[in-house]
Amino acid sequence: MAQLIVRNIDEQIVRKLKQQAAAHGVSVAEEHRRILRAALLGTGGQRIGFKAALLAMPNVGEDADFERSK
């Protein structure tokens, strides 16, 4: 498996990553892998399709609520 080295990360991000890893009971490296996997591949390691993403959106109002005013 490939390795990735990331340099010049803000201390605030490193601190948050450590906190999140501890909360999930995993190493910082594992938490980093999980975040990258979720960001790039989506939940479960696979991206959902456009149609599935649209269908997953909640019903938040009537179409008229989103009409442009002239």
Sequence and secondary structure as in RCSB ss.txt:
>XXXX:A:sequence
MAQLIVRNIDEQIVRKLKQQAAAHGVSVAEEHRRILRAALLGTGGQRIGFKAALLAMPNVGEDADFERSK
>XXXX:A:secstr
       S  HHHHHHHHHHHHHHTS HHHHHHHHHHHHHH GGGS   HHHHHHHS   S GGGG    
